[in-house]
Amino acid sequence: MREKSDISLRGLAAGAAVIVVGIAVSIGAAALIATNVPSPATGASSGEPPKIEGPALQTSAHQDLQAYLRDTSARLSSFGRVDADHVHIPIERAMQILAKGRER
């Protein structure tokens, strides 16, 4: 004698049919909306592609680099306050403090 199965083929077929119909209705509704609803132009350009200007070039790159290096060097070799809770110290002094801390 055959043992009765716990799976109902009729129920399985009905569930598959519900899923297939749901997918078909979703695709049909999306297609209907896409064809009947006009899409507005978005953004400030009203659908026109943006005009891209060229890059802003440095006119005095050498002087800018020299000023940057001078400012960086001055900051690395001087004391100063960053904000109410922090200060910066010369890098040589910071290395001395770290070396003294590791000796202990």
Summary of the structure (lengths in Angstrom):
residues: 104
radius of gyration: 36.2
end to end distance: 87.1
largest distance: 97.5
contacts: 145
relative contact order: 0.04
helix: 55%
strand: 4%
